[in-house]
């Protein structure tokens, strides 16, 4: 008579425990992989938004007119003439947010109407947020040296009536770190 030998209860418990451990490791690996993928996708979208903002400023600046340049208090305002929009004053603003962060906004300031002339100017401030959740957002302006004794200096504000500065710098830092400054020429249009 042949004896059928089955599995003991301890062998079954060990097998189930090993299967559970392997399954938990697999689920943990999948969760880590998904979180990493989502994080990488968010970082990619963030860098794309930063590049788009830089391109928009550069494109608008390339069509600027020589008059109407003003800066200060985190704002950078100039008049740009582009095929799509005609001649409009544009405003780029680094605004504080709700959580000790900053956002970069882009506004097309409507030209004054007859009603504005009678009642005072009222700007159309319906803008578009280009970037948010920034730990730093500021413009800098390079003042060319007055003579050989002085060197060029970066300024946070630019006095009106001086025309455009030699260079314009946009300093941005995300909550994950500082980005290289975006510097573009402010030469004559």
Secondary structure, 3 states (H helix, E strand, C coil): CCCCCCCCHHHHHHHHHHHHHHHHHHHHHHHHHHHHHHHHHHHHHHHHHHHHHHHHHHHHHHCECCCCCEEECCEEEEEEEECCCEEEEEEEEEEECCCCCEEEEEEEECCCCHHHHHHCCCCCCCCEEEEEEEEEEEEEEEECCCCCCCCCEEECCCCCCCCCCCEEEEEEEECCEECCCEEEECCCC
